[in-house]
Amino acid sequence: MRKERLIIVFILPLILSRALYAETIILKSGRKVEANIIEKNEQFVVLDFKGAPITYHAFEVESIDGEPVLAKPKKEGKEIIRLETISPEDYLQRGDAYYSKGDFDQAIAEFDLAIKIKPDLAQAHAKRGLAEADKGGLDRAIADYTRAVEIDPKYEEAYYTRGLAYARKGDTEKALADYSRAVEINPEYIQAYLNRAFININKALPEKAITDLDRVIKINSNLAVAYYIRGIAYANKGNLEQAISDYSKAIKINPNYAEAYTNRALAYVYKAMIEQTRMDPNSPKAYINIGLTKANKADFDRAVADCDKAVEIAPAFSDAYIARARVFFFRQEYDKSWADVRKAEELGAKIDPQFLEDLKTASGKEK
């Protein structure tokens, strides 16, 4: 969901020449805020909350550093002017500021207040859903997104974020339905196409994924992730040449795309595997134990180079070590393969048990 910038709509007289650190700010609601004071007067207090400015009316603040805050009405001549009321938009802006800094509880509290004032404010429900989802409350998030689209049936971002929540819960059919509704409302909703494509790849429907990714690339031909995901879809179809081409395009756009290097390396290896099985049709699985000695050596060299690059870019990316372990296995460099297996395990990765068994058999070692 798009993050709106916090805009302070009040013009305040600057009465402090520098920011003052307030150890603790207690609000009338009972909440506590740790922040710097940027400005304050009898009507407002402006806080610097981790780099984001947030405005509170003085009557919302109980105390600053233990000193009570007394809100006084503005006077113009003999007339007393009423203090401005707080709008739902004010609470949305403050909620955005807290959300952007990772204070999801405080963000939810601000969105609660916006909804209390204006229950049919779709944006407040959607934003609260985001904060709930980031806290792990997926059911509460889905309820908020659902309320948002009930209020505004054309709210494509609420459909998209509800799709994300359903996907995290493992309900891919509902996620697909929400992504589809989002692109129906907005035919250029790139992220919804990407997520729908990824689900279809996992559902073994690469053709549908490729259709969505073609649309994305037509909308934005300079999006590395679109080529990367399309490469996965083509690899799943068995079209390794096209997969390698797409991974290469992703890398050209983003030379630091570690995942693209890793997947291209594996595509080179599987391409060599296919070539080997075609050369020796009577032993289609010979590569498991004896390696691909007849395969194109250039494919393995390119594969190792890509894995090396992925490790260089992202030293903690365990998949790069796993991929390189497989390449070394097929090159019959078993000690190097074991070294990468150990490194991947140190990084917390779980290695495919069948690969470990094959490596033990081929190398004659347990590790």
N, C-alpha and C positions, 0 to 999 in steps of 0.2 A: 504494500500500500504506500502511496506517495506520502512522504513526510512533509508536512507544511511547516514553513519557517515561522518561528515565534515572532510576532510583531507587537511591540508595545504601542498601544494607541493613545496613551496619555502623555502629554508634554509636561514634564516636571521641571521645576526650577532646581538647578544644581546648587545644593547648599553645602556639599562636601567636596573638597578639592581632590580627595583620594578615597579609594575603597577602604572601608573599615571592616575588620574581621569580627563577625558576630559569632561567638562560640555556639550559642544555641538560640534558635528562634522558635518560640512556642506559639502555635496558632490557637484561636478560640475553639477550633474543632478538637483540640487536644493533640494534634500532630506536631512532631518536632522536625525542624529543618536545620541542617548545618549549612551555612552559606556565608558569603561576604555581602555586606551592604554596599550597594553602588550609590543609591540616592535615598533620601527619606525626607518627608515633611509631615505636616499635620494630617494630610489626606492619604498619602501613599508611602509604601516602602518598596524599593526595587532591589532585588537580590541577584547576585551572581551565583547561580547554582551550577557548579562545575563547568563554567564557561557559557552558560545559557542564562539570559536575563529573564527574571520572572517578577511580575508586579503583583503586590498584595495591597488591598485597601487597608488603611490603618485600623479600621474597625474589625478586620479579620485577625489581627495580631494581638495576642495576649501579652507577650513580653519578649524583650530582646536582652539576652544575657542577664536574665532575672529582673530587669527593670520593666515595670508595666508600661504599656503603650496606650495612651489615651487619644482616641480619635476626636478631633474637633472639627466642627463644620466650617467651611470657608465663609468669609464675610465679605460683602461688597457694599460699602456704605453702611446703611442701617439695615439692609436686607440680609437675611441668613439664607445662603444657598444650600440646598440639600446635597448630601454626599451622593455621588453617582452609584447606581446599583451595579452589581456584577452580572454580566451577561453570560449565557452559556458559551459564547465564543471565547470569553476570557478564560473560562475553565478548560476549554479545548486547547487553547494556546499553552496554558500552564501544563496541562497533561502531556502535550507534545514535548515540552522541554524536559520534563521528568523522564518520559519514555526514551528520548534520544540519549539520555545519560544512564539508562539502564535501571532507573528507580521505578520498577513496574508497579509496586504497591502504591506509591504516591501518585503515579499516573492514573491508576485505576480510581483512586479516591477523587481526583480532579474530574475524571470522566463521569463518575457517579453523580457529582454535584451538577454537572451540565445536564445529565439525564433527569435529575430531580426537578430542575427548572423547566426543561423542555423534553418530555418523555419521547416525543416523536422525532428527535434529532438523530437521523440515521447515522451521520458521521460519528457521533459520540458513541453509539453502540459498536460501530465497526472498529473505532480506535480502541475502545475498551476490550474488544475481542482480541486485538493484536497483543495487548499487554497481558491478557489472561493466557493466550497461547504461549507467549514467551516465558510465562511462569510455569507452564506445563498443564494448565487447566483447559484442556482441549474441549471438553464438553461445555464448559461455560463459554468458551470462545465461540463454539459453533452456535450456541443459543444466541449470542450477541450478533453474530453475522446474519443469522436467520432473521432476527428482528430488524436488522438494517435493511435487508432486501424485501421484507414485508412492507416496510415504510416506503422504500424506494426500489421498485422492481427493476430499475435500470442501473442499479449501482454495481457496475461490473467488478470493481475492486473487492467488494464484499463477497461476491461469488468466488472470485479468485482466492481470497484468503480463507474462505470456508473450504475450498478445495484443498488448500494446503493442509488445513487441520484434519480433514477426512483422510488425506494421504498419510499423514503422520499416525493416524489411528489404524491404518491398514485397510480402510474402506475405499479401495481404488475405484469402484464403480461410481460411488457418489462424488469422488474427486473428479473423475472424468466428466460427469454430468455438469459439475460446477465450472470446470475449465471451458467446457463447450458453451455454456450459457454466457460466460464472460466474453468469448470471441464472437458469439452471435451479436452481443450488444456492441462490442468494439472489435471489428474485424482486423485491427492492427495491434491487438493485445499480445505482444511478442512473448512475454513470460508465460502466459496461459498456454500458448502453442507449444513452447518448450517443455512445460511440465506435462502436458497431454502426450507429447511425443515420447517422453521418457517412460511414462506409464505403459504406453503401447509397446515400447521395446521390451519392457519386463513381462508383458503379456504375450510375447512372441508374435507381435503384429508389426513387424518392421516396415511394411508397406505404408500403413497408416501413419507411422511416425515420420517416414520420409516425406509424405505429402505435407504434413504440418511444417516440417523443417524447410522444405522448398518454399513454403509461404513466408516463413520467417526471413529466409535469405533474400527473397524478393523485396521484403520490406526494408531489410538492413543487410546489405551484402558484406558488411565489415564487422560482423558479430562472430567472434572466434568460437564461442560456445555452441552456436548453431551448427557449424561445420563439425565440431567435435562430436556432438550427439548424433549428427547424421552419419558420421564415420562409424559409430557404434552400431547404428541401424544397418548400414551396409555390411559390416562385418558379420552381424547376426544372420544376414541373408546369404552369406558366403561369398559376397562380392568384395574380396580383399583388396583388389586394385583400387576400386572406388573408395574403400575405407581409408587406404593409405593416402590417397589423393586428398580426402577431406581432412584427415589429421594434419597433413602437410599445410593445407590452407589455414587451419586453425593456428598452427605454429608460426606461419608467416605473419599473421595478424598479431599474435601474441607470442613472441619468442620465449617467454618464460612460462609457457603452459605445460607444466610437468605432467599432467594427466594425458595430454595429447602425445607427448613423447613416449610415455609408457605404453599407451594403446597402439601407437604406430609400431613400436618395437615388437609387441605381441603379434601384430598383423604380419610383420615381416617373417616372424617365426612360423606362424600357421601357414603362410604362403609357401614357405620352404617345405613344411610337412606335407602339404597337398602335392607339391611337385615330387616329393620322395615316394609317396604312395602310388602315384601314377607311374613312376619308374619301376616299381616293384609291386605289381598288383597281387602277387601271391603272399605278400607279407605286409598288409596295410598298417599293422601296428608295430612293425619292427622298430620304429623310432623310440619306443618306450624304453627298451633295454639297450639298444646298440647305438643310438644317436643317428643323426641324419648325415652320414659321411658323404653321401652322393649329392646332397642338396646344394643349392647355390650358396657358396661361402659369403658372397656379398650381402645376402639377406641377413646373415648372422652378424656380420660386421656392422651393418647399419643398425641392427637391433641392439647390440651392445652399446654403440655410440649413443643411441636415443636413451637407453636406460642410464648411462653415465650422465647424460645431460639432465635427466629428471632428478637424479640424486644430487647433482650439483645445485640445481635450482631449489630443491626442497629436500634437504637432508633428513627430515623426519617423516617423509612420505613413504610409508612402508610398502605400498604397492609397487613402487619403483624397484625396491630390492627383490620383491617376489618375482616380478617380471624378469629381472636380470638373472635371478636364480634359475628360472626356466630356460633362458637363453643359454646359460653356461651348461645346463644339463644337456641340452640338445647338441652342444659343441663338445660334449664329453669332458668338460672341465669341472669335475665333480667337487674338488676342494673349494673352488670359487663359488660353486652353487651352494654348498653347505655354509660358507661364510655369509652369503647374502640371506640364506634362510635364518641363520642365527641373528643377524642384524634386524631382520623384519620382526622376529619374535621379541627381541629386546624392545622394539617400538610398540609392542602390544598386539601385533598381527597374529591371526590364526592361519596356519598354513593348511592347504588342502591335504587331507590325510592320504589320498591316493598318490599325490605328487611325492609326498615324503616316502611312501612305500616304494615308489618307482626309483627314487633317488637312492634309497638304501640298497635296493637290489642291484642297481647299475654300478654304484660306487663300492659296494661291499663294506660300507661303514654305517654305523648307527648315528653318527654326527661327528 
